[in-house]
Every structure is written in C-alpha cells, then in structure tokens.
Amino acid sequence: MRTGGGPGRLLVAVYGVFALAAGARAAVQIATRFDEAPVAYLLSALAAAVYVLATVALALGGRASRRIAVAACSVELAGVLVIGTFSLADAEAFPDETVWSGYGRGYGFVPLVLPVAGLVWLWRTGRKGTRTPA
C-alpha cells in the first residue's frame, strides 16, 4: 500500500498543514523578534523543515521516500521529546515557545502524536506483502 494513499492522505494533509503553520510562525518570529528568543525560533524553523520533508516523503511513498519519511518522523519524535522535556525542565531557556515546547502543547499536542502516527503508518504500509514496487 502506498504511504500517501487511503488514510495516508489524511496524514499527508496534516503534515502539510503543520509544515505551513510552523513555517509561517518561524518566518514571522525570525523576521520580527529574532533577538528575543533565537534558539526557540530556529527550532520552530527546524520543525517546519522536518514537517516539509515528512510531507513530501509520505506523499511520494517509494522505497527511498519511505526511508526519508522514517528518518523525518524519527527526528521529529526525538525533537518533540527532547525539546518538550527541556522546555518544561528549564522554562527560562525558552523565553518563547517553539512548535515542540511542552510536547506541542501550543498545537494541542498534535506534534507529539503526529510522528507516532507517521511511524505506525509507515510500519503498517511497509510490512512484507503489502509493499508496492518502487
């Protein structure tokens, strides 16, 4: 089964929305208030780049795209867990929130759930016997 087909279309759509949301947020923050919280704003830009990469890779679905999607979802999950934990443990280090702060609290915790859903979908569609030729 293709990663971008069936229910995967919803996953691709949500990733696309998050790519736009995180990218727009980071662009505005970097352009207008970069000096206030440069690390937080650059992390939001990184999150946006990861979301774009995951969106494209999930939509394409081939063998190489699947590997890229797994890497993007894994980096995203690690980012949410590390930045989420660090932002709660040392709130002063983040004078403004990133997309991944507080495990994605500002986005309804979707940034925490999304990479898990992506990895589950990739696993489900990549099992032996369900793969499509690249």
MARSERO-882295 format. One record per residue: residue number from 1; y, z, x of N, C-alpha, C in turn. Coordinates in nm, 3 decimals. Example, Ala and Ser with C-alpha at 12.3 -4.5 7.8 and 13.67 -1.06 7.14 Angstrom:
<sites>
n:1 | n_y:-0.569 | n_z:0.780 | n_x:1.319 | ca_y:-0.450 | ca_z:0.780 | ca_x:1.230 | c_y:-0.330 | c_z:0.780 | c_x:1.320;
n:2 | n_y:-0.225 | n_z:0.708 | n_x:1.285 | ca_y:-0.106 | ca_z:0.714 | ca_x:1.367 | c_y:0.003 | c_z:0.787 | c_x:1.290;
</sites>
This chain:
<sites>
n:1 | n_y:-0.118 | n_z:0.000 | n_x:0.085 | ca_y:0.000 | ca_z:0.000 | ca_x:0.000 | c_y:0.124 | c_z:0.000 | c_x:0.089;
n:2 | n_y:0.222 | n_z:-0.080 | n_x:0.053 | ca_y:0.348 | ca_z:-0.083 | ca_x:0.129 | c_y:0.424 | c_z:0.047 | c_x:0.113;
n:3 | n_y:0.493 | n_z:0.086 | n_x:0.218 | ca_y:0.569 | ca_z:0.211 | ca_x:0.211 | c_y:0.690 | c_z:0.199 | c_x:0.119;
n:4 | n_y:0.746 | n_z:0.078 | n_x:0.105 | ca_y:0.864 | ca_z:0.060 | ca_x:0.023 | c_y:0.834 | c_z:0.014 | c_x:-0.118;
n:5 | n_y:0.706 | n_z:0.006 | n_x:-0.154 | ca_y:0.670 | ca_z:-0.038 | ca_x:-0.288 | c_y:0.631 | c_z:0.079 | c_x:-0.376;
n:6 | n_y:0.622 | n_z:0.054 | n_x:-0.505 | ca_y:0.582 | ca_z:0.159 | ca_x:-0.600 | c_y:0.676 | c_z:0.278 | c_x:-0.592;
n:7 | n_y:0.618 | n_z:0.399 | n_x:-0.590 | ca_y:0.701 | ca_z:0.520 | ca_x:-0.580 | c_y:0.783 | c_z:0.526 | c_x:-0.451;
n:8 | n_y:0.740 | n_z:0.450 | n_x:-0.351 | ca_y:0.815 | ca_z:0.445 | ca_x:-0.226 | c_y:0.955 | c_z:0.389 | c_x:-0.243;
n:9 | n_y:0.975 | n_z:0.310 | n_x:-0.349 | ca_y:1.110 | ca_z:0.258 | ca_x:-0.377 | c_y:1.207 | c_z:0.370 | c_x:-0.404;
n:10 | n_y:1.162 | n_z:0.470 | n_x:-0.478 | ca_y:1.248 | ca_z:0.587 | ca_x:-0.506 | c_y:1.281 | c_z:0.660 | c_x:-0.376;
n:11 | n_y:1.182 | n_z:0.676 | n_x:-0.290 | ca_y:1.204 | ca_z:0.741 | ca_x:-0.162 | c_y:1.305 | c_z:0.663 | c_x:-0.078;
n:12 | n_y:1.291 | n_z:0.531 | n_x:-0.075 | ca_y:1.385 | ca_z:0.447 | ca_x:-0.001 | c_y:1.525 | c_z:0.459 | c_x:-0.061;
n:13 | n_y:1.534 | n_z:0.462 | n_x:-0.193 | ca_y:1.664 | ca_z:0.475 | ca_x:-0.260 | c_y:1.730 | c_z:0.609 | c_x:-0.226;
n:14 | n_y:1.655 | n_z:0.717 | n_x:-0.229 | ca_y:1.711 | ca_z:0.848 | ca_x:-0.198 | c_y:1.756 | c_z:0.852 | c_x:-0.052;
n:15 | n_y:1.674 | n_z:0.798 | n_x:0.037 | ca_y:1.715 | ca_z:0.792 | ca_x:0.178 | c_y:1.843 | c_z:0.710 | c_x:0.193;
n:16 | n_y:1.853 | n_z:0.599 | n_x:0.120 | ca_y:1.974 | ca_z:0.517 | ca_x:0.126 | c_y:2.097 | c_z:0.593 | c_x:0.080;
n:17 | n_y:2.084 | n_z:0.667 | n_x:-0.029 | ca_y:2.196 | ca_z:0.746 | ca_x:-0.080 | c_y:2.236 | c_z:0.852 | c_x:0.022;
n:18 | n_y:2.137 | n_z:0.917 | n_x:0.083 | ca_y:2.170 | ca_z:1.019 | ca_x:0.184 | c_y:2.230 | c_z:0.957 | c_x:0.309;
n:19 | n_y:2.188 | n_z:0.838 | n_x:0.345 | ca_y:2.249 | ca_z:0.769 | ca_x:0.459 | c_y:2.397 | c_z:0.744 | c_x:0.431;
n:20 | n_y:2.427 | n_z:0.697 | n_x:0.311 | ca_y:2.568 | ca_z:0.673 | ca_x:0.274 | c_y:2.647 | c_z:0.803 | c_x:0.266;
n:21 | n_y:2.589 | n_z:0.904 | n_x:0.202 | ca_y:2.660 | ca_z:1.032 | ca_x:0.185 | c_y:2.687 | c_z:1.099 | c_x:0.319;
n:22 | n_y:2.585 | n_z:1.108 | n_x:0.402 | ca_y:2.602 | ca_z:1.173 | ca_x:0.532 | c_y:2.694 | c_z:1.091 | c_x:0.623;
n:23 | n_y:2.681 | n_z:0.960 | n_x:0.617 | ca_y:2.766 | ca_z:0.874 | ca_x:0.700 | c_y:2.911 | c_z:0.882 | c_x:0.660;
n:24 | n_y:2.937 | n_z:0.878 | n_x:0.530 | ca_y:3.075 | ca_z:0.886 | ca_x:0.481 | c_y:3.135 | c_z:1.022 | c_x:0.514;
n:25 | n_y:3.057 | n_z:1.126 | n_x:0.493 | ca_y:3.105 | ca_z:1.262 | ca_x:0.522 | c_y:3.139 | c_z:1.274 | c_x:0.671;
n:26 | n_y:3.048 | n_z:1.230 | n_x:0.756 | ca_y:3.070 | ca_z:1.241 | ca_x:0.900 | c_y:3.189 | c_z:1.156 | c_x:0.944;
n:27 | n_y:3.203 | n_z:1.037 | n_x:0.889 | ca_y:3.314 | ca_z:0.949 | ca_x:0.927 | c_y:3.448 | c_z:1.013 | c_x:0.893;
n:28 | n_y:3.457 | n_z:1.069 | n_x:0.773 | ca_y:3.583 | ca_z:1.133 | ca_x:0.731 | c_y:3.610 | c_z:1.256 | c_x:0.818;
n:29 | n_y:3.509 | n_z:1.336 | n_x:0.840 | ca_y:3.528 | ca_z:1.458 | ca_x:0.920 | c_y:3.567 | c_z:1.425 | c_x:1.063;
n:30 | n_y:3.501 | n_z:1.327 | n_x:1.122 | ca_y:3.532 | ca_z:1.290 | ca_x:1.260 | c_y:3.671 | c_z:1.229 | c_x:1.270;
n:31 | n_y:3.708 | n_z:1.150 | n_x:1.172 | ca_y:3.839 | ca_z:1.083 | ca_x:1.174 | c_y:3.955 | c_z:1.179 | c_x:1.146;
n:32 | n_y:3.931 | n_z:1.282 | n_x:1.066 | ca_y:4.043 | ca_z:1.366 | ca_x:1.023 | c_y:4.046 | c_z:1.507 | c_x:1.082;
n:33 | n_y:3.928 | n_z:1.562 | n_x:1.117 | ca_y:3.927 | ca_z:1.702 | ca_x:1.161 | c_y:3.831 | c_z:1.726 | c_x:1.277;
n:34 | n_y:3.811 | n_z:1.629 | n_x:1.361 | ca_y:3.711 | ca_z:1.640 | ca_x:1.467 | c_y:3.730 | c_z:1.764 | c_x:1.553;
n:35 | n_y:3.853 | n_z:1.800 | n_x:1.581 | ca_y:3.881 | ca_z:1.914 | ca_x:1.668 | c_y:3.840 | c_z:2.048 | c_x:1.606;
n:36 | n_y:3.821 | n_z:2.054 | n_x:1.475 | ca_y:3.784 | ca_z:2.180 | ca_x:1.408 | c_y:3.638 | c_z:2.219 | c_x:1.431;
n:37 | n_y:3.548 | n_z:2.122 | n_x:1.430 | ca_y:3.405 | ca_z:2.151 | ca_x:1.444 | c_y:3.331 | c_z:2.027 | c_x:1.496;
n:38 | n_y:3.357 | n_z:1.989 | n_x:1.621 | ca_y:3.299 | ca_z:1.864 | ca_x:1.672 | c_y:3.146 | c_z:1.861 | c_x:1.670;
n:39 | n_y:3.082 | n_z:1.972 | n_x:1.702 | ca_y:2.935 | ca_z:1.973 | ca_x:1.704 | c_y:2.880 | c_z:1.951 | c_x:1.563;
n:40 | n_y:2.935 | n_z:2.019 | n_x:1.466 | ca_y:2.888 | ca_z:2.003 | ca_x:1.328 | c_y:2.907 | c_z:1.860 | c_x:1.280;
n:41 | n_y:3.021 | n_z:1.801 | n_x:1.310 | ca_y:3.048 | ca_z:1.666 | ca_x:1.261 | c_y:2.962 | c_z:1.562 | c_x:1.332;
n:42 | n_y:2.936 | n_z:1.583 | n_x:1.460 | ca_y:2.848 | ca_z:1.492 | ca_x:1.532 | c_y:2.704 | c_z:1.506 | c_x:1.485;
n:43 | n_y:2.663 | n_z:1.627 | n_x:1.449 | ca_y:2.529 | ca_z:1.646 | ca_x:1.393 | c_y:2.516 | c_z:1.577 | c_x:1.258;
n:44 | n_y:2.622 | n_z:1.579 | n_x:1.177 | ca_y:2.619 | ca_z:1.506 | ca_x:1.050 | c_y:2.609 | c_z:1.356 | c_x:1.074;
n:45 | n_y:2.676 | n_z:1.307 | n_x:1.177 | ca_y:2.666 | ca_z:1.165 | ca_x:1.211 | c_y:2.525 | c_z:1.131 | c_x:1.260;
n:46 | n_y:2.464 | n_z:1.220 | n_x:1.337 | ca_y:2.326 | ca_z:1.201 | ca_x:1.380 | c_y:2.232 | c_z:1.198 | c_x:1.259;
n:47 | n_y:2.254 | n_z:1.290 | n_x:1.165 | ca_y:2.172 | ca_z:1.291 | ca_x:1.044 | c_y:2.185 | c_z:1.159 | c_x:0.969;
n:48 | n_y:2.306 | n_z:1.108 | n_x:0.960 | ca_y:2.328 | ca_z:0.980 | ca_x:0.892 | c_y:2.252 | c_z:0.868 | c_x:0.962;
n:49 | n_y:2.255 | n_z:0.866 | n_x:1.094 | ca_y:2.183 | ca_z:0.762 | ca_x:1.169 | c_y:2.033 | c_z:0.773 | c_x:1.146;
n:50 | n_y:1.981 | n_z:0.894 | n_x:1.142 | ca_y:1.838 | ca_z:0.914 | ca_x:1.116 | c_y:1.804 | c_z:0.867 | c_x:0.975;
n:51 | n_y:1.890 | n_z:0.896 | n_x:0.878 | ca_y:1.866 | ca_z:0.851 | ca_x:0.740 | c_y:1.868 | c_z:0.699 | c_x:0.730;
n:52 | n_y:1.958 | n_z:0.634 | n_x:0.801 | ca_y:1.963 | ca_z:0.487 | ca_x:0.801 | c_y:1.833 | c_z:0.432 | c_x:0.860;
n:53 | n_y:1.792 | n_z:0.487 | n_x:0.973 | ca_y:1.670 | ca_z:0.441 | ca_x:1.038 | c_y:1.549 | c_z:0.460 | c_x:0.946;
n:54 | n_y:1.539 | n_z:0.576 | n_x:0.884 | ca_y:1.427 | ca_z:0.603 | ca_x:0.793 | c_y:1.431 | c_z:0.508 | c_x:0.673;
n:55 | n_y:1.549 | n_z:0.484 | n_x:0.618 | ca_y:1.563 | ca_z:0.394 | ca_x:0.503 | c_y:1.510 | c_z:0.256 | c_x:0.536;
n:56 | n_y:1.556 | n_z:0.200 | n_x:0.646 | ca_y:1.515 | ca_z:0.065 | ca_x:0.685 | c_y:1.366 | c_z:0.060 | c_x:0.717;
n:57 | n_y:1.318 | n_z:0.157 | n_x:0.792 | ca_y:1.177 | ca_z:0.157 | ca_x:0.831 | c_y:1.086 | c_z:0.173 | c_x:0.710;
n:58 | n_y:1.121 | n_z:0.260 | n_x:0.618 | ca_y:1.040 | ca_z:0.277 | ca_x:0.498 | c_y:1.043 | c_z:0.152 | c_x:0.411;
n:59 | n_y:1.157 | n_z:0.088 | n_x:0.403 | ca_y:1.169 | ca_z:-0.033 | ca_x:0.321 | c_y:1.087 | c_z:-0.148 | c_x:0.379;
n:60 | n_y:1.084 | n_z:-0.162 | n_x:0.512 | ca_y:1.011 | ca_z:-0.273 | ca_x:0.575 | c_y:0.860 | c_z:-0.251 | c_x:0.570;
n:61 | n_y:0.814 | n_z:-0.136 | n_x:0.612 | ca_y:0.676 | ca_z:-0.098 | ca_x:0.595 | c_y:0.572 | c_z:-0.149 | c_x:0.691;
n:62 | n_y:0.597 | n_z:-0.241 | n_x:0.780 | ca_y:0.495 | ca_z:-0.290 | ca_x:0.872 | c_y:0.446 | c_z:-0.181 | c_x:0.967;
n:63 | n_y:0.354 | n_z:-0.219 | n_x:1.057 | ca_y:0.296 | ca_z:-0.121 | ca_x:1.150 | c_y:0.403 | c_z:-0.056 | c_x:1.237;
n:64 | n_y:0.489 | n_z:-0.136 | n_x:1.298 | ca_y:0.594 | ca_z:-0.081 | ca_x:1.383 | c_y:0.694 | c_z:0.000 | c_x:1.300;
n:65 | n_y:0.729 | n_z:-0.051 | n_x:1.182 | ca_y:0.822 | ca_z:0.020 | ca_x:1.094 | c_y:0.765 | c_z:0.154 | c_x:1.050;
n:66 | n_y:0.635 | n_z:0.158 | n_x:1.026 | ca_y:0.570 | ca_z:0.283 | ca_x:0.986 | c_y:0.584 | c_z:0.386 | c_x:1.099;
n:67 | n_y:0.563 | n_z:0.344 | n_x:1.222 | ca_y:0.577 | ca_z:0.436 | ca_x:1.336 | c_y:0.721 | c_z:0.486 | c_x:1.348;
n:68 | n_y:0.814 | n_z:0.396 | n_x:1.329 | ca_y:0.956 | ca_z:0.434 | ca_x:1.336 | c_y:0.989 | c_z:0.531 | c_x:1.223;
n:69 | n_y:0.936 | n_z:0.504 | n_x:1.104 | ca_y:0.961 | ca_z:0.593 | ca_x:0.989 | c_y:0.903 | c_z:0.732 | c_x:1.014;
n:70 | n_y:0.783 | n_z:0.738 | n_x:1.070 | ca_y:0.723 | ca_z:0.869 | ca_x:1.102 | c_y:0.810 | c_z:0.942 | c_x:1.203;
n:71 | n_y:0.856 | n_z:0.872 | n_x:1.305 | ca_y:0.943 | ca_z:0.934 | ca_x:1.405 | c_y:1.073 | c_z:0.982 | c_x:1.342;
n:72 | n_y:1.135 | n_z:0.898 | n_x:1.258 | ca_y:1.262 | ca_z:0.935 | ca_x:1.194 | c_y:1.244 | c_z:1.057 | c_x:1.103;
n:73 | n_y:1.139 | n_z:1.057 | n_x:1.022 | ca_y:1.115 | ca_z:1.171 | ca_x:0.932 | c_y:1.084 | c_z:1.297 | c_x:1.011;
n:74 | n_y:1.013 | n_z:1.282 | n_x:1.122 | ca_y:0.981 | ca_z:1.398 | ca_x:1.206 | c_y:1.106 | c_z:1.456 | c_x:1.273;
n:75 | n_y:1.191 | n_z:1.368 | n_x:1.325 | ca_y:1.317 | ca_z:1.412 | ca_x:1.385 | c_y:1.404 | c_z:1.479 | c_x:1.278;
n:76 | n_y:1.406 | n_z:1.420 | n_x:1.161 | ca_y:1.484 | ca_z:1.477 | ca_x:1.051 | c_y:1.434 | c_z:1.616 | c_x:1.014;
n:77 | n_y:1.303 | n_z:1.631 | n_x:1.000 | ca_y:1.247 | ca_z:1.762 | ca_x:0.965 | c_y:1.276 | c_z:1.864 | c_x:1.074;
n:78 | n_y:1.259 | n_z:1.825 | n_x:1.199 | ca_y:1.291 | ca_z:1.916 | ca_x:1.310 | c_y:1.439 | c_z:1.953 | c_x:1.308;
n:79 | n_y:1.526 | n_z:1.856 | n_x:1.283 | ca_y:1.669 | ca_z:1.883 | ca_x:1.277 | c_y:1.704 | c_z:1.979 | c_x:1.166;
n:80 | n_y:1.647 | n_z:1.958 | n_x:1.049 | ca_y:1.675 | ca_z:2.048 | ca_x:0.936 | c_y:1.627 | c_z:2.190 | c_x:0.968;
n:81 | n_y:1.509 | n_z:2.201 | n_x:1.025 | ca_y:1.456 | ca_z:2.334 | ca_x:1.055 | c_y:1.532 | c_z:2.404 | c_x:1.167;
n:82 | n_y:1.562 | n_z:2.331 | n_x:1.274 | ca_y:1.632 | ca_z:2.392 | ca_x:1.388 | c_y:1.778 | c_z:2.422 | c_x:1.353;
n:83 | n_y:1.850 | n_z:2.322 | n_x:1.303 | ca_y:1.991 | ca_z:2.342 | ca_x:1.269 | c_y:2.004 | c_z:2.439 | c_x:1.152;
n:84 | n_y:1.914 | n_z:2.428 | n_x:1.055 | ca_y:1.917 | ca_z:2.521 | ca_x:0.941 | c_y:1.901 | c_z:2.665 | c_x:0.986;
n:85 | n_y:1.805 | n_z:2.689 | n_x:1.073 | ca_y:1.781 | ca_z:2.824 | ca_x:1.124 | c_y:1.898 | c_z:2.872 | c_x:1.209;
n:86 | n_y:1.942 | n_z:2.787 | n_x:1.301 | ca_y:2.052 | ca_z:2.823 | ca_x:1.390 | c_y:2.181 | c_z:2.849 | c_x:1.313;
n:87 | n_y:2.207 | n_z:2.768 | n_x:1.209 | ca_y:2.331 | ca_z:2.786 | ca_x:1.132 | c_y:2.330 | c_z:2.916 | c_x:1.052;
n:88 | n_y:2.213 | n_z:2.963 | n_x:1.016 | ca_y:2.205 | ca_z:3.091 | ca_x:0.945 | c_y:2.206 | c_z:3.208 | c_x:1.042;
n:89 | n_y:2.143 | n_z:3.190 | n_x:1.159 | ca_y:2.137 | ca_z:3.298 | ca_x:1.258 | c_y:2.271 | c_z:3.320 | c_x:1.327;
n:90 | n_y:2.346 | n_z:3.212 | n_x:1.349 | ca_y:2.474 | ca_z:3.221 | ca_x:1.419 | c_y:2.578 | c_z:3.136 | c_x:1.345;
n:91 | n_y:2.624 | n_z:3.187 | n_x:1.234 | ca_y:2.717 | ca_z:3.112 | ca_x:1.149 | c_y:2.846 | c_z:3.077 | c_x:1.221;
n:92 | n_y:2.888 | n_z:3.158 | n_x:1.317 | ca_y:3.012 | ca_z:3.131 | ca_x:1.389 | c_y:3.002 | c_z:3.006 | c_x:1.477;
n:93 | n_y:2.880 | n_z:2.965 | n_x:1.511 | ca_y:2.862 | ca_z:2.845 | ca_x:1.593 | c_y:2.891 | c_z:2.718 | c_x:1.512;
n:94 | n_y:2.892 | n_z:2.732 | n_x:1.380 | ca_y:2.919 | ca_z:2.618 | ca_x:1.291 | c_y:3.037 | c_z:2.652 | c_x:1.200;
n:95 | n_y:3.160 | n_z:2.628 | n_x:1.248 | ca_y:3.276 | ca_z:2.659 | ca_x:1.165 | c_y:3.283 | c_z:2.574 | c_x:1.038;
n:96 | n_y:3.210 | n_z:2.464 | n_x:1.035 | ca_y:3.198 | ca_z:2.382 | ca_x:0.914 | c_y:3.053 | c_z:2.338 | c_x:0.905;
n:97 | n_y:3.006 | n_z:2.312 | n_x:0.785 | ca_y:2.866 | ca_z:2.279 | ca_x:0.766 | c_y:2.832 | c_z:2.137 | c_x:0.808;
n:98 | n_y:2.707 | n_z:2.120 | n_x:0.849 | ca_y:2.650 | ca_z:1.988 | ca_x:0.872 | c_y:2.564 | c_z:1.955 | c_x:0.751;
n:99 | n_y:2.508 | n_z:1.836 | n_x:0.749 | ca_y:2.416 | ca_z:1.799 | ca_x:0.642 | c_y:2.295 | c_z:1.891 | c_x:0.644;
n:100 | n_y:2.254 | n_z:1.935 | n_x:0.764 | ca_y:2.133 | ca_z:2.016 | ca_x:0.779 | c_y:2.160 | c_z:2.166 | c_x:0.780;
n:101 | n_y:2.284 | n_z:2.210 | n_x:0.772 | ca_y:2.315 | ca_z:2.353 | ca_x:0.774 | c_y:2.248 | c_z:2.424 | c_x:0.657;
n:102 | n_y:2.199 | n_z:2.543 | n_x:0.684 | ca_y:2.136 | ca_z:2.621 | ca_x:0.577 | c_y:2.022 | c_z:2.546 | c_x:0.512;
n:103 | n_y:1.952 | n_z:2.465 | n_x:0.590 | ca_y:1.839 | ca_z:2.384 | ca_x:0.541 | c_y:1.882 | c_z:2.284 | c_x:0.433;
n:104 | n_y:2.004 | n_z:2.237 | n_x:0.443 | ca_y:2.053 | ca_z:2.138 | ca_x:0.347 | c_y:2.106 | c_z:2.199 | c_x:0.219;
n:105 | n_y:2.147 | n_z:2.323 | n_x:0.227 | ca_y:2.197 | ca_z:2.396 | ca_x:0.111 | c_y:2.309 | c_z:2.321 | c_x:0.039;
n:106 | n_y:2.399 | n_z:2.257 | n_x:0.114 | ca_y:2.511 | ca_z:2.185 | ca_x:0.054 | c_y:2.469 | c_z:2.060 | c_x:-0.022;
n:107 | n_y:2.346 | n_z:2.017 | n_x:-0.002 | ca_y:2.294 | ca_z:1.898 | ca_x:-0.070 | c_y:2.174 | c_z:1.935 | c_x:-0.159;
n:108 | n_y:2.172 | n_z:2.057 | n_x:-0.205 | ca_y:2.065 | ca_z:2.100 | ca_x:-0.296 | c_y:1.929 | c_z:2.108 | c_x:-0.229;
n:109 | n_y:1.925 | n_z:2.132 | n_x:-0.100 | ca_y:1.804 | ca_z:2.144 | ca_x:-0.020 | c_y:1.722 | c_z:2.014 | c_x:-0.014;
n:110 | n_y:1.779 | n_z:1.905 | n_x:-0.060 | ca_y:1.710 | ca_z:1.776 | ca_x:-0.051 | c_y:1.683 | c_z:1.738 | c_x:0.095;
n:111 | n_y:1.776 | n_z:1.766 | n_x:0.190 | ca_y:1.745 | ca_z:1.734 | ca_x:0.329 | c_y:1.621 | c_z:1.805 | c_x:0.384;
n:112 | n_y:1.582 | n_z:1.916 | n_x:0.324 | ca_y:1.461 | ca_z:1.986 | ca_x:0.366 | c_y:1.337 | c_z:1.923 | c_x:0.302;
n:113 | n_y:1.348 | n_z:1.881 | n_x:0.178 | ca_y:1.235 | ca_z:1.824 | ca_x:0.105 | c_y:1.211 | c_z:1.678 | c_x:0.142;
n:114 | n_y:1.316 | n_z:1.604 | n_x:0.168 | ca_y:1.307 | ca_z:1.460 | ca_x:0.190 | c_y:1.216 | c_z:1.420 | c_x:0.307;
n:115 | n_y:1.227 | n_z:1.480 | n_x:0.425 | ca_y:1.136 | ca_z:1.439 | ca_x:0.533 | c_y:0.990 | c_z:1.474 | c_x:0.504;
n:116 | n_y:0.968 | n_z:1.584 | n_x:0.435 | ca_y:0.831 | ca_z:1.621 | ca_x:0.398 | c_y:0.776 | c_z:1.516 | c_x:0.302;
n:117 | n_y:0.856 | n_z:1.478 | n_x:0.202 | ca_y:0.813 | ca_z:1.374 | ca_x:0.109 | c_y:0.788 | c_z:1.242 | c_x:0.182;
n:118 | n_y:0.875 | n_z:1.210 | n_x:0.276 | ca_y:0.858 | ca_z:1.087 | ca_x:0.354 | c_y:0.731 | c_z:1.088 | c_x:0.435;
n:119 | n_y:0.702 | n_z:1.199 | n_x:0.502 | ca_y:0.581 | ca_z:1.208 | ca_x:0.583 | c_y:0.456 | c_z:1.206 | c_x:0.496;
n:120 | n_y:0.460 | n_z:1.272 | n_x:0.383 | ca_y:0.346 | ca_z:1.269 | ca_x:0.290 | c_y:0.323 | c_z:1.126 | c_x:0.240;
n:121 | n_y:0.432 | n_z:1.058 | n_x:0.204 | ca_y:0.420 | ca_z:0.921 | ca_x:0.156 | c_y:0.364 | c_z:0.829 | c_x:0.264;
n:122 | n_y:0.411 | n_z:0.845 | n_x:0.387 | ca_y:0.361 | ca_z:0.764 | ca_x:0.497 | c_y:0.213 | c_z:0.791 | c_x:0.522;
n:123 | n_y:0.174 | n_z:0.917 | n_x:0.515 | ca_y:0.033 | ca_z:0.952 | ca_x:0.532 | c_y:-0.051 | c_z:0.891 | c_x:0.420;
n:124 | n_y:-0.002 | n_z:0.905 | n_x:0.298 | ca_y:-0.076 | ca_z:0.856 | ca_x:0.181 | c_y:-0.092 | c_z:0.704 | c_x:0.185;
n:125 | n_y:0.012 | n_z:0.634 | n_x:0.219 | ca_y:0.006 | ca_z:0.489 | ca_x:0.220 | c_y:-0.059 | c_z:0.433 | c_x:0.347;
n:126 | n_y:-0.078 | n_z:0.518 | n_x:0.446 | ca_y:-0.135 | ca_z:0.471 | ca_x:0.573 | c_y:-0.280 | c_z:0.507 | c_x:0.592;
n:127 | n_y:-0.342 | n_z:0.574 | n_x:0.494 | ca_y:-0.483 | ca_z:0.610 | ca_x:0.509 | c_y:-0.571 | c_z:0.487 | c_x:0.520;
n:128 | n_y:-0.679 | n_z:0.503 | n_x:0.587 | ca_y:-0.773 | ca_z:0.392 | ca_x:0.606 | c_y:-0.816 | c_z:0.337 | c_x:0.470;
n:129 | n_y:-0.811 | n_z:0.207 | n_x:0.458 | ca_y:-0.850 | ca_z:0.142 | ca_x:0.334 | c_y:-0.734 | c_z:0.111 | c_x:0.242;
n:130 | n_y:-0.618 | n_z:0.174 | n_x:0.269 | ca_y:-0.502 | ca_z:0.147 | ca_x:0.184 | c_y:-0.393 | c_z:0.073 | c_x:0.261;
n:131 | n_y:-0.419 | n_z:0.047 | n_x:0.389 | ca_y:-0.320 | ca_z:-0.023 | ca_x:0.470 | c_y:-0.316 | c_z:-0.171 | c_x:0.436;
n:132 | n_y:-0.198 | n_z:-0.226 | n_x:0.447 | ca_y:-0.183 | ca_z:-0.370 | ca_x:0.433 | c_y:-0.164 | c_z:-0.427 | c_x:0.573;
n:133 | n_y:-0.212 | n_z:-0.547 | n_x:0.599 | ca_y:-0.195 | ca_z:-0.604 | ca_x:0.732 | c_y:-0.050 | c_z:-0.622 | c_x:0.767;
n:134 | n_y:-0.018 | n_z:-0.601 | n_x:0.893 | ca_y:0.121 | ca_z:-0.613 | ca_x:0.939 | c_y:0.166 | c_z:-0.756 | c_x:0.949;
</sites>
